[in-house]
Amino acid sequence: MSFGAVLERFAGEPGVEQGTGWRSPGLRVNRKIFAMLVDGELVVKLPRERCAELVAAGGRPFRSGGRELREWVVVGDGDWVALAEEAHAFVAAGA
């Protein structure tokens, strides 16, 4: 899966714009990052419980400044578009 497919999926989506997060290309909804590409892997913001599920399935927690961010997960494989859609819904709902 490529981040290009994620960008294509959200092109023209109301309230969604491209931006950066942690100096990486990403997508924002209502000015809040919900998905980004970091070192060739997808990073998404999701509820803690969902992040834990994805970590158990082979993802890993996202770390920034030596600290683990509980509502962020790094996913190397999988359906990036579906995960970005999930993250978009979570953040758009006011996460």
N, C-alpha and C positions, 0 to 999 in steps of 0.2 A: 504494500500500500504506500502511497506517496502523499506528502502534504499538499501537493498540487491538486490532488483529488478532493481534499478537504476544502482548499481555497475555492475550487470550482463549485463545490456543493453550496457554499455560502455566498457566492457572488450574487449581488443584488438582493440579498436577504435584508428586510427592513431592520434597522438598528444595528447591523453588523458591519464592522469595518476592519480593515487590516491595520495592524500596528505592531508594536514590539512588546515583549515581556522578557525580563531578564536578558535584555540585549539580543533576543532571538525573534524571528518572524512569528507573528501570531495573529489571532483573531479576537476581536472584542465585541461584546454586545452591551449596549448602553454604557460604553467606556470601560467595561471590565473585561479583562482577559479571560477566555474560557478554554482556549486551545493554542498551543505553540509548538514549534519544531525546535528541539534542543539537541544538538549533536546527532542529528539524523533520526531522532526518536520523537514520537508524539508525547506531549505532556498535556494533560487535561485536568480541569477542576471539576470534581465530583464530590458527592457526600462521602464522609469518612468511611461509612460501611461499604460503599461501592468501591472505594479505593482499596480497602482491605481485601475485598473479593478479587480485584484485579491483581493485587500483589500475590495473593495465594495462587493465582493462575499463571504467574510468571512475570508480572510487571514488577516495578519497584517504586518505593516512595520517592518523591521528588525532594531534593535537598537544595537549600539556598543558604549560603553563609554558614555552612556546617550544621544547619538545623533542618529537621524533617518537617515539611509542610503537610499536615494531615489531610487536607482536602485536595491534594495534588498527587497525581500518579504518572509515572513514566511507562509508556507502552511501546515496545519495539515491534511487536507483531500484532496482528488482529485486524479487525475492520475499523480502520481509523475514522472513516466517515460516520459510522454508527456511534462511535465513542464521542466524536466531536458533536454530533447531534444531541447526545445525552448531556454533555457538558454545557452546550448552548442552552438547553431547556433548564438545567439546574441554575446557571448563572442568571439567565433572563428572569427566572422566578424570584430572584432577590437573594441569591446565596451570598 
